[in-house]
Amino acid sequence: MRSSCWAVVAAGALTVALAVPAVAAPVPLTLPTPSGPFPVGTTELHLVDETRTDPWAPGRSRELMISLWYPATPSFRAPVRHLSPGIAAFYDQTAAGSVGLDPGVADFAGTRTHARTATPLLGRRPVILYSPGRGQSRSFGTTLVEDLASRGYVVVTIDHTFAGPVEFPDRVELPVSRADTALMMRERVRDTGFVLDRLGSTTLAAAMDLSRVGMAGHSMGGFTAAEAMLTDPRIDAGVNLDGSMDPNSGQASARGADRPFLLMGGGTSGADKHPHDHVHAPDWAAFWANSTGWKRDVHLPAAEHASFTDAQVLLPQIDSSHPLPADKLAAAIGTVDPRRSLTAQREYLAAFFDLHLRGRHTALFDGDSPAYPDARLVP
């Protein structure tokens, strides 16, 4: 699958508490304001699947951390942190190898979201699951997740332990190295089903309409969405954000999807640098040909793999104050205008889920939109 060039490391390759060089004024980072009409609330939960042993922690039950993001009543509490301390340290210390950023230059620990601890709005809302890419935290899709919550969805972000960095109440677990990808995919699908099983018993159960469930993910998380839909009929619609679907690691490319599915890719892929869309990428082509449900493919030619994460808006902020190697920056997030890229992603995601979870008509998938010149529909 397409591997992110942003902070993918192996367990044991770093110590989260490692001291970093002192920097007088680290670059402050901000996240764009969500575009929907509702304030956003959030909470996180620590889940334990007592029925399953973790394949990467022999003798221990499978543990997960998830966050719930939801439309909320106004709150005067401070917005929650974008990254917990251990995850902020992870990104701070691993970014050097991917985009040439020295530790301590950017203030990953000080960045805030727009979400607060608050009471959910009355009513039952459609639910969207979010799965991050391999080597990534669930927190690194916040720019998209907060926006969906602000539009009236309950969004559940899932950390797949040992696939990416996870901060538990008592420890930080790092990604494992050289893990069997097929095994990791099977566990990610099982994580997804377990989370869906547990949502109805959480304190926010009354705010969730579990008869209307979508799933989106970046990279391996998008592959996870397609794989989970093969075995879990509770997921009504799925989105793959630039994730390959390796036939050696799952069945999605061979079986396709029988429910609505959106592919959204950026830039190029493969040794021959072909556009990452269903016309040129063999795994996406097979998935497209074998899918019988509603389907669309949106491509952002000037974007790249990490454009579909928070790196799209964070790296340009760092680059403006602390110039990064141009080739590494372009390899991570392409040359697309960051704000226009994020706006297009938010609008296409919301339109897709509005159509298939709420029955709201949209003309956005009828053809290329002049409002979003960086995106094109691939026929």
VOVEX-826074 format. One record per residue (C-alpha): residue number from 0; x, y, z. Coordinates in Angstrom, 2 decimals, decimal comma. Layout:
BEGIN
[atom NUM; [X; Y; Z]],
...
This chain:
BEGIN
[atom 0; [0,00; 0,00; 0,00]],
[atom 1; [1,01; 3,64; -0,30]],
[atom 2; [3,18; 4,31; 2,72]],
[atom 3; [3,13; 7,70; 4,29]],
[atom 4; [6,33; 9,71; 4,19]],
[atom 5; [5,26; 11,35; 7,43]],
[atom 6; [6,51; 9,88; 10,69]],
[atom 7; [6,33; 6,12; 10,21]],
[atom 8; [8,74; 4,41; 12,64]],
[atom 9; [9,19; 1,05; 14,27]],
[atom 10; [8,64; 0,24; 17,92]],
[atom 11; [11,85; 0,56; 19,83]],
[atom 12; [13,18; 3,14; 17,41]],
[atom 13; [12,54; 6,01; 19,76]],
[atom 14; [11,93; 6,77; 23,40]],
[atom 15; [8,96; 9,07; 23,79]],
[atom 16; [10,49; 10,84; 26,77]],
[atom 17; [13,74; 11,55; 24,90]],
[atom 18; [15,04; 15,05; 25,54]],
[atom 19; [15,03; 17,30; 22,49]],
[atom 20; [17,18; 20,32; 21,73]],
[atom 21; [15,99; 23,50; 23,36]],
[atom 22; [14,29; 25,88; 20,97]],
[atom 23; [13,57; 29,42; 22,11]],
[atom 24; [10,36; 29,86; 20,15]],
[atom 25; [8,91; 26,73; 18,54]],
[atom 26; [6,67; 27,37; 15,57]],
[atom 27; [3,06; 27,64; 16,78]],
[atom 28; [0,57; 25,51; 14,86]],
[atom 29; [-3,15; 25,97; 14,35]],
[atom 30; [-5,93; 23,86; 12,85]],
[atom 31; [-8,50; 25,43; 10,50]],
[atom 32; [-11,91; 26,19; 11,94]],
[atom 33; [-14,59; 23,59; 11,15]],
[atom 34; [-17,05; 24,82; 8,53]],
[atom 35; [-20,31; 23,42; 9,92]],
[atom 36; [-22,90; 25,25; 12,04]],
[atom 37; [-22,45; 23,32; 15,30]],
[atom 38; [-19,89; 23,61; 18,09]],
[atom 39; [-17,88; 20,41; 18,48]],
[atom 40; [-17,58; 18,29; 21,61]],
[atom 41; [-15,21; 15,41; 22,18]],
[atom 42; [-14,31; 12,68; 24,64]],
[atom 43; [-11,99; 9,70; 24,55]],
[atom 44; [-12,48; 6,13; 25,74]],
[atom 45; [-10,20; 3,26; 26,63]],
[atom 46; [-11,71; -0,05; 25,42]],
[atom 47; [-10,62; -3,60; 26,25]],
[atom 48; [-11,72; -6,59; 24,18]],
[atom 49; [-11,60; -9,40; 26,74]],
[atom 50; [-12,45; -11,97; 24,05]],
[atom 51; [-9,31; -11,34; 22,02]],
[atom 52; [-5,60; -11,68; 22,71]],
[atom 53; [-3,45; -9,01; 21,10]],
[atom 54; [-1,17; -10,71; 18,55]],
[atom 55; [1,60; -8,17; 19,28]],
[atom 56; [1,27; -8,36; 23,08]],
[atom 57; [1,09; -12,06; 24,01]],
[atom 58; [-0,92; -12,73; 27,13]],
[atom 59; [-2,73; -9,38; 26,97]],
[atom 60; [-6,25; -8,60; 25,81]],
[atom 61; [-6,60; -6,32; 22,82]],
[atom 62; [-6,84; -2,69; 24,01]],
[atom 63; [-7,91; 0,33; 21,98]],
[atom 64; [-8,21; 4,06; 22,40]],
[atom 65; [-11,00; 5,86; 20,59]],
[atom 66; [-12,33; 9,41; 20,52]],
[atom 67; [-15,89; 10,56; 19,90]],
[atom 68; [-16,47; 13,92; 18,18]],
[atom 69; [-20,00; 15,25; 18,06]],
[atom 70; [-22,21; 18,32; 17,59]],
[atom 71; [-22,47; 19,89; 21,01]],
[atom 72; [-23,92; 22,68; 23,07]],
[atom 73; [-21,71; 25,77; 23,44]],
[atom 74; [-19,03; 25,43; 26,10]],
[atom 75; [-16,65; 27,86; 27,77]],
[atom 76; [-14,08; 25,15; 28,47]],
[atom 77; [-10,71; 25,37; 26,73]],
[atom 78; [-10,40; 23,42; 23,47]],
[atom 79; [-8,72; 20,05; 23,89]],
[atom 80; [-5,20; 19,42; 22,68]],
[atom 81; [-4,70; 18,20; 19,16]],
[atom 82; [-2,11; 15,62; 20,22]],
[atom 83; [-1,68; 14,09; 23,66]],
[atom 84; [1,81; 14,55; 25,15]],
[atom 85; [3,14; 11,15; 24,10]],
[atom 86; [1,77; 11,46; 20,57]],
[atom 87; [3,08; 15,01; 20,24]],
[atom 88; [6,54; 13,71; 21,21]],
[atom 89; [6,20; 10,92; 18,64]],
[atom 90; [5,55; 13,34; 15,78]],
[atom 91; [8,14; 15,81; 17,00]],
[atom 92; [10,87; 13,19; 17,12]],
[atom 93; [10,05; 11,28; 13,95]],
[atom 94; [9,37; 14,16; 11,56]],
[atom 95; [13,11; 14,68; 10,99]],
[atom 96; [13,38; 11,51; 8,96]],
[atom 97; [10,41; 12,29; 6,74]],
[atom 98; [10,44; 16,02; 6,00]],
[atom 99; [13,77; 17,18; 7,38]],
[atom 100; [12,35; 18,83; 10,49]],
[atom 101; [14,53; 18,99; 13,58]],
[atom 102; [12,95; 18,02; 16,93]],
[atom 103; [11,74; 20,96; 18,97]],
[atom 104; [11,19; 23,30; 16,03]],
[atom 105; [7,39; 22,96; 15,87]],
[atom 106; [5,04; 23,17; 18,84]],
[atom 107; [3,18; 19,89; 18,32]],
[atom 108; [2,35; 19,71; 22,02]],
[atom 109; [0,73; 23,14; 22,12]],
[atom 110; [-1,66; 22,82; 19,17]],
[atom 111; [-5,35; 22,93; 20,04]],
[atom 112; [-8,43; 21,60; 18,30]],
[atom 113; [-11,75; 23,46; 18,17]],
[atom 114; [-13,50; 20,81; 20,27]],
[atom 115; [-14,35; 21,02; 23,94]],
[atom 116; [-15,71; 18,74; 26,60]],
[atom 117; [-19,40; 19,52; 26,21]],
[atom 118; [-22,91; 18,08; 26,19]],
[atom 119; [-24,12; 16,58; 22,90]],
[atom 120; [-26,98; 18,30; 21,14]],
[atom 121; [-30,33; 16,58; 21,48]],
[atom 122; [-31,23; 14,11; 18,76]],
[atom 123; [-29,71; 11,00; 17,24]],
[atom 124; [-26,97; 11,59; 14,70]],
[atom 125; [-25,49; 9,41; 11,96]],
[atom 126; [-22,17; 7,83; 12,92]],
[atom 127; [-18,92; 7,86; 10,94]],
[atom 128; [-15,94; 5,72; 11,91]],
[atom 129; [-12,46; 7,02; 11,10]],
[atom 130; [-9,41; 4,77; 10,74]],
[atom 131; [-5,91; 6,30; 10,39]],
[atom 132; [-3,09; 5,13; 8,16]],
[atom 133; [-0,37; 2,76; 9,25]],
[atom 134; [2,12; 4,55; 11,45]],
[atom 135; [-0,37; 7,33; 12,21]],
[atom 136; [-2,39; 8,41; 15,23]],
[atom 137; [-6,17; 8,74; 15,11]],
[atom 138; [-5,58; 12,39; 16,01]],
[atom 139; [-3,87; 13,14; 12,72]],
[atom 140; [-7,15; 13,31; 10,81]],
[atom 141; [-8,65; 15,98; 13,04]],
[atom 142; [-9,10; 18,62; 10,31]],
[atom 143; [-11,56; 16,33; 8,52]],
[atom 144; [-13,09; 14,75; 11,63]],
[atom 145; [-13,92; 18,03; 13,39]],
[atom 146; [-15,56; 19,33; 10,24]],
[atom 147; [-17,87; 16,32; 9,94]],
[atom 148; [-18,81; 16,66; 13,60]],
[atom 149; [-19,58; 20,35; 13,09]],
[atom 150; [-22,01; 19,34; 10,32]],
[atom 151; [-23,99; 17,08; 12,61]],
[atom 152; [-22,24; 13,70; 12,62]],
[atom 153; [-20,87; 11,68; 15,52]],
[atom 154; [-17,39; 10,71; 14,38]],
[atom 155; [-15,54; 7,89; 16,13]],
[atom 156; [-11,78; 7,85; 15,58]],
[atom 157; [-10,01; 4,55; 16,23]],
[atom 158; [-6,38; 3,93; 17,14]],
[atom 159; [-5,36; 0,46; 15,97]],
[atom 160; [-2,82; -0,46; 18,62]],
[atom 161; [0,64; -1,37; 17,29]],
[atom 162; [-0,33; -0,14; 13,82]],
[atom 163; [0,35; 3,44; 14,91]],
[atom 164; [1,30; 5,33; 18,07]],
[atom 165; [-1,31; 5,09; 20,85]],
[atom 166; [-1,30; 6,86; 24,21]],
[atom 167; [-3,16; 4,91; 26,89]],
[atom 168; [-3,82; 6,30; 30,36]],
[atom 169; [-0,71; 4,54; 31,68]],
[atom 170; [1,64; 4,20; 28,70]],
[atom 171; [2,45; 4,89; 25,05]],
[atom 172; [2,52; 2,00; 22,57]],
[atom 173; [4,48; 2,49; 19,34]],
[atom 174; [4,05; 0,90; 15,91]],
[atom 175; [5,56; -2,54; 15,49]],
[atom 176; [8,15; -3,07; 12,80]],
[atom 177; [7,80; -5,53; 9,94]],
[atom 178; [4,36; -6,65; 11,06]],
[atom 179; [2,53; -9,03; 8,76]],
[atom 180; [0,27; -6,72; 6,76]],
[atom 181; [-2,46; -9,30; 6,23]],
[atom 182; [-2,57; -10,02; 9,97]],
[atom 183; [-2,64; -6,31; 10,72]],
[atom 184; [-5,56; -5,84; 8,33]],
[atom 185; [-7,51; -8,68; 9,93]],
[atom 186; [-7,00; -7,14; 13,38]],
[atom 187; [-8,00; -3,68; 12,15]],
[atom 188; [-11,26; -5,12; 10,79]],
[atom 189; [-11,87; -6,88; 14,11]],
[atom 190; [-11,14; -3,60; 15,93]],
[atom 191; [-13,78; -1,91; 13,79]],
[atom 192; [-16,45; -4,47; 14,57]],
[atom 193; [-15,59; -4,40; 18,28]],
[atom 194; [-15,91; -0,61; 18,41]],
[atom 195; [-19,30; -0,78; 16,69]],
[atom 196; [-20,37; -3,41; 19,22]],
[atom 197; [-19,39; -1,15; 22,10]],
[atom 198; [-20,78; 2,18; 20,92]],
[atom 199; [-24,31; 1,35; 22,03]],
[atom 200; [-23,16; 1,02; 25,63]],
[atom 201; [-21,17; 4,26; 25,87]],
[atom 202; [-22,36; 7,39; 27,67]],
[atom 203; [-23,02; 8,99; 24,27]],
[atom 204; [-25,19; 6,14; 22,98]],
[atom 205; [-28,31; 8,32; 23,00]],
[atom 206; [-26,65; 10,72; 20,54]],
[atom 207; [-25,84; 8,02; 17,97]],
[atom 208; [-28,10; 6,54; 15,32]],
[atom 209; [-26,36; 3,23; 14,74]],
[atom 210; [-28,75; 2,39; 11,91]],
[atom 211; [-26,85; 4,97; 9,81]],
[atom 212; [-23,12; 4,23; 9,87]],
[atom 213; [-20,37; 5,30; 7,49]],
[atom 214; [-16,62; 4,74; 7,58]],
[atom 215; [-13,68; 6,70; 6,23]],
[atom 216; [-9,96; 6,20; 6,53]],
[atom 217; [-6,62; 7,38; 5,24]],
[atom 218; [-4,10; 5,04; 3,60]],
[atom 219; [-4,38; 1,66; 5,36]],
[atom 220; [-7,39; 3,12; 7,15]],
[atom 221; [-9,17; 3,54; 3,83]],
[atom 222; [-8,28; -0,05; 2,96]],
[atom 223; [-9,71; -1,00; 6,37]],
[atom 224; [-13,00; 0,69; 5,51]],
[atom 225; [-13,32; -1,40; 2,34]],
[atom 226; [-12,36; -4,61; 4,14]],
[atom 227; [-14,71; -3,99; 7,06]],
[atom 228; [-17,63; -3,48; 4,68]],
[atom 229; [-17,09; -6,99; 3,29]],
[atom 230; [-17,98; -8,61; 6,62]],
[atom 231; [-19,95; -6,01; 8,57]],
[atom 232; [-23,34; -5,06; 7,10]],
[atom 233; [-23,74; -2,31; 9,69]],
[atom 234; [-21,45; -0,04; 7,64]],
[atom 235; [-23,63; 1,61; 5,00]],
[atom 236; [-21,03; 3,62; 3,06]],
[atom 237; [-17,25; 3,88; 2,93]],
[atom 238; [-14,42; 6,19; 1,87]],
[atom 239; [-10,81; 5,38; 1,05]],
[atom 240; [-8,51; 8,40; 1,25]],
[atom 241; [-5,50; 7,51; -0,89]],
[atom 242; [-5,04; 4,00; 0,48]],
[atom 243; [-3,82; 1,11; -1,64]],
[atom 244; [-5,76; -2,17; -1,48]],
[atom 245; [-3,09; -4,82; -1,79]],
[atom 246; [-4,69; -8,12; -2,86]],
[atom 247; [-2,12; -9,98; -0,74]],
[atom 248; [-3,39; -8,23; 2,40]],
[atom 249; [-7,15; -8,28; 1,91]],
[atom 250; [-10,04; -9,14; -0,36]],
[atom 251; [-11,48; -5,72; -1,20]],
[atom 252; [-9,88; -5,40; -4,63]],
[atom 253; [-11,12; -8,85; -5,64]],
[atom 254; [-14,63; -8,48; -4,23]],
[atom 255; [-15,36; -4,76; -4,49]],
[atom 256; [-18,13; -3,05; -2,54]],
[atom 257; [-21,86; -3,65; -2,83]],
[atom 258; [-22,71; -0,41; -1,01]],
[atom 259; [-21,74; 3,20; -1,73]],
[atom 260; [-18,02; 3,82; -1,80]],
[atom 261; [-15,88; 6,87; -2,52]],
[atom 262; [-12,26; 6,70; -3,64]],
[atom 263; [-10,28; 9,90; -3,16]],
[atom 264; [-6,64; 9,93; -4,20]],
[atom 265; [-3,84; 12,39; -4,69]],
[atom 266; [-0,85; 12,79; -6,97]],
[atom 267; [0,98; 9,73; -8,23]],
[atom 268; [1,79; 6,22; -7,07]],
[atom 269; [4,08; 3,36; -7,98]],
[atom 270; [7,53; 3,27; -9,51]],
[atom 271; [6,17; 4,61; -12,79]],
[atom 272; [4,48; 7,53; -11,01]],
[atom 273; [1,02; 6,82; -12,40]],
[atom 274; [-1,93; 8,92; -11,18]],
[atom 275; [-3,43; 7,38; -8,06]],
[atom 276; [-6,90; 6,76; -9,44]],
[atom 277; [-8,92; 3,73; -10,54]],
[atom 278; [-7,87; 4,13; -14,18]],
[atom 279; [-4,14; 3,81; -13,50]],
[atom 280; [-3,69; 1,99; -10,14]],
[atom 281; [-4,22; -1,78; -10,62]],
[atom 282; [-5,63; -2,43; -7,13]],
[atom 283; [-8,12; 0,45; -7,40]],
[atom 284; [-9,01; -0,65; -10,93]],
[atom 285; [-9,89; -4,14; -9,68]],
[atom 286; [-11,89; -2,74; -6,77]],
[atom 287; [-13,76; -0,41; -9,15]],
[atom 288; [-14,54; -3,18; -11,64]],
[atom 289; [-15,79; -5,51; -8,90]],
[atom 290; [-17,90; -2,95; -7,04]],
[atom 291; [-21,64; -3,12; -7,68]],
[atom 292; [-22,75; -0,26; -5,45]],
[atom 293; [-22,75; 3,50; -6,04]],
[atom 294; [-19,13; 4,58; -6,62]],
[atom 295; [-17,13; 7,68; -7,44]],
[atom 296; [-13,42; 8,47; -7,76]],
[atom 297; [-12,16; 11,98; -6,93]],
[atom 298; [-8,52; 12,77; -7,72]],
[atom 299; [-6,43; 15,75; -6,61]],
[atom 300; [-3,54; 15,72; -9,11]],
[atom 301; [-1,35; 18,23; -7,23]],
[atom 302; [-1,85; 16,59; -3,82]],
[atom 303; [0,12; 13,69; -2,35]],
[atom 304; [-0,33; 10,95; 0,23]],
[atom 305; [-0,09; 13,03; 3,41]],
[atom 306; [-2,41; 15,68; 1,96]],
[atom 307; [-5,26; 13,64; 3,40]],
[atom 308; [-3,96; 14,08; 6,96]],
[atom 309; [-3,38; 17,10; 9,16]],
[atom 310; [0,07; 17,39; 7,58]],
[atom 311; [-1,67; 19,21; 4,70]],
[atom 312; [-2,19; 22,29; 6,87]],
[atom 313; [0,57; 21,87; 9,48]],
[atom 314; [3,62; 21,45; 7,27]],
[atom 315; [3,08; 24,70; 5,31]],
[atom 316; [2,89; 26,59; 8,62]],
[atom 317; [6,22; 25,11; 9,66]],
[atom 318; [7,74; 25,75; 6,23]],
[atom 319; [6,77; 29,43; 6,29]],
[atom 320; [8,83; 29,99; 9,46]],
[atom 321; [11,40; 27,24; 9,17]],
[atom 322; [11,93; 26,29; 5,50]],
[atom 323; [11,81; 22,56; 4,81]],
[atom 324; [13,52; 20,78; 1,91]],
[atom 325; [11,26; 21,50; -1,05]],
[atom 326; [11,51; 17,98; -2,46]],
[atom 327; [10,53; 16,36; 0,84]],
[atom 328; [7,67; 18,78; 1,38]],
[atom 329; [6,31; 18,11; -2,11]],
[atom 330; [6,68; 14,36; -1,62]],
[atom 331; [4,57; 14,57; 1,51]],
[atom 332; [1,78; 16,98; 0,57]],
[atom 333; [2,33; 17,81; -3,09]],
[atom 334; [2,11; 21,32; -4,47]],
[atom 335; [-1,62; 21,84; -4,08]],
[atom 336; [-2,83; 24,95; -2,26]],
[atom 337; [-3,30; 23,65; 1,31]],
[atom 338; [-6,51; 25,51; 2,13]],
[atom 339; [-8,17; 24,68; -1,18]],
[atom 340; [-7,15; 21,05; -0,82]],
[atom 341; [-8,67; 20,79; 2,65]],
[atom 342; [-11,83; 22,60; 1,58]],
[atom 343; [-12,34; 20,21; -1,34]],
[atom 344; [-11,77; 17,17; 0,86]],
[atom 345; [-14,23; 18,43; 3,46]],
[atom 346; [-16,90; 19,20; 0,89]],
[atom 347; [-16,67; 15,91; -0,99]],
[atom 348; [-16,65; 13,87; 2,23]],
[atom 349; [-19,65; 15,73; 3,65]],
[atom 350; [-21,56; 15,52; 0,36]],
[atom 351; [-20,92; 11,77; 0,16]],
[atom 352; [-22,13; 11,04; 3,68]],
[atom 353; [-25,02; 13,50; 3,42]],
[atom 354; [-26,19; 11,66; 0,31]],
[atom 355; [-25,85; 8,14; 1,62]],
[atom 356; [-26,54; 8,51; 5,35]],
[atom 357; [-29,06; 11,37; 5,24]],
[atom 358; [-30,57; 11,12; 1,78]],
[atom 359; [-29,63; 14,71; 0,89]],
[atom 360; [-29,30; 15,28; -2,84]],
[atom 361; [-26,07; 16,73; -4,19]],
[atom 362; [-24,88; 17,60; -7,68]],
[atom 363; [-21,24; 17,53; -6,59]],
[atom 364; [-20,64; 14,06; -8,04]],
[atom 365; [-22,24; 14,82; -11,39]],
[atom 366; [-19,08; 16,37; -12,83]],
[atom 367; [-16,07; 18,53; -12,04]],
[atom 368; [-16,95; 21,54; -9,90]],
[atom 369; [-15,50; 25,00; -10,62]],
[atom 370; [-15,77; 25,64; -6,88]],
[atom 371; [-13,06; 23,01; -6,25]],
[atom 372; [-10,57; 23,35; -9,11]],
[atom 373; [-7,98; 21,10; -7,47]],
[atom 374; [-10,24; 18,03; -7,62]],
[atom 375; [-11,57; 16,15; -10,61]],
[atom 376; [-13,99; 13,27; -11,01]],
[atom 377; [-12,39; 10,27; -12,68]],
[atom 378; [-14,91; 8,51; -14,96]],
